[in-house]
Amino acid sequence: MTTRGSAFRSLSLAIVRGFVRDKASVFFAIVFPLMFLVLFGGIFSDQDQPQIDLIQIGDVSLLDEMPEEAGAAFARTFKVTRTADLEDAIEQVRKGDADVAVEERGQELVAHYTQTEQVKAAIVQGTLGAFVDGTNVALSGAPPTYSLRTERVEDDSLDTIQFVTPGLLGWAIAMSASFGAAATLNGWRSSKLLRRLQLAPVSTGTIVAARIAVTVGIALTQMAIFLGLGAAAFGLTLSGAWPVAIPLLVVGTLCFMAIGLLAGAVAKTTEGAVNMANFLVLPMAFLSGSFFPLDAAPDWLQTVSKLLPLRWLNDGMLDVMVRGEPASAVLLPMAVLAAFAVVVTLVAARLFRWETT
Amino acid sequence: MGAIEVENLTMAYGELTAVDDVSFEVAEGEFFGILGPNGAGKTTLLEMIEGLRKPDAGEIRVLGGRPWPRSSALLPRIGVQLQASSFFERLTAREQIRTFAALYGVPAGRADEWLERVGMVEKAGSRVEGLSGGQMQRLSIACALVHDPDVVFLDEPTAALDPQARRNLWDLLGGLNDSGRTVVLTTHYMDEAEVLCDRVAIMDHGRVLQLDSPGALIRSLDAATRITVSRSRSRTTTSPGSQTWTQWTTVRTDWSWPPATRRGS
């Protein structure tokens, strides 16, 4: 075995050991993001259609005399309780204990609702309106001229887990790659290990290659754990081109290593470097749709998020892992991430110092 | 030809001239000391000779070659112990020295021999974070020597150690040039230089003030008083006002000489 080979192997091994023996690093790289996966995938997955608490005040003929099948559909959306006290019902809605109070005034159906929960408020208005319209049509005796059938564009199995897994995986990789690079650079610098290595017959390329190999290895491990747990426990199903997410993820890892190097070059202490990396990555995760989809976000936010590398990583992974896009969908994100990596590395190299003083 | 030749070496950080026109030569197999207070320029001088810094002016030859820019022919022939304990985080002593060995293409077995030689076998499985100051220095010295270099640089290896740990380390350091290896050591302590070094350069404000054997330096100081008192554990005195020494110790009003009177007991 050549000296270079043995140097690369032993440096990689030293870095891996340093990582797995650091409980905080392992926690933040793997356990912490997995907690979010369990939270989003496991607990919130049944919340696609929230049930509405409806208070019926006195007799409401439209609700009481509903035909059977309409009644079944109605019961899926609304949980009905009855009361005779209008004041009390409205107070309950105001306090958020119920979502809507319904009373009948002659031919008019009056719904008292609160705007506090906007999604529920919209469902209340839309659904009650539809029931009233449907009843009117039925009473007229004429068959409906138009009908509406809704179909989701995504794969039928699409579930919360499908959306959150790629995003959370992107965040997890951004954290571990940037923290690892930042902590290594700063820790090795303050202990003068960088200097010591400079005096050993081992090239900078070998040292950098060892750090990259370990970080990419950690990222692929994170991917395996996320996809494995998602599929086994929460019904994650990957679409055909998902293996191309691997090269995408490797380029993304390099990009976030570069960000970590930048933080490590700027900060004076190891803690400062990790905090700075976190300061860059956590807001980026929010703005890049790691925790919630950005479809409803305002236009300016969409524009801003397109400037963030994590957004490109997340979008690329979503495309090929769950949206069923062809493999070529990762090419543009990979190019953008590679460009980020090059630019940020150049900036970090300019700011780099061998010693903290 | 000397193992190290330094000529008119100068290095400034802005206004401060850290090393000011320094020249000296270290012979092969010599144990050479650089003595001086903090800020005297010892570390900067050493780092230039090691090839970590580019001198502003002057010439350096180590084993006949220039250390700057980084020379891949020279690096395997020199060993360095830097002032800080430069270790990989969370690795055990054995993993640590084996990693350094691998950087030089040295097999793990040789690394383990060095661990034994510096008396660290019992601590081989301990992570560096759990080692005492003396143990860290021993490991650090072993890591500097694992590839059996011709020249080794030790930057204040006994700084921050208690007196007992310092003396224990002297026994190890004293044997380093036995096999013809050249050793360069920086220190704050004259007694350390006396015990270990063949010649000492006394440095302050970036300049070498004197350069001679420790004995000659001390004689030239016209020292007024030298009292050396040694007592063994068994001979405790009982007279009023005297102290009980748990180990042999030294009372000095000035630099003591020769060291042999203190080392024996």
Interface residues (C-beta under 8 A of the other chain):
Chain A: T2 T3 S6 A7 R9 S10 L11 L13 A14 I15 R17 G18 R21 D22 G187 S190 S191 K192 L193 R195 R196 L197 Q198 L199 A200 P201 V202
Chain B: E50 G51 L52 R70 S72 L75 P76 I78 V80 L82 Q83 A84 S85 S86 F87 F88 E89 R90 L91 E95 R98 T99 F100 A102 L103 Y104 G105 R127
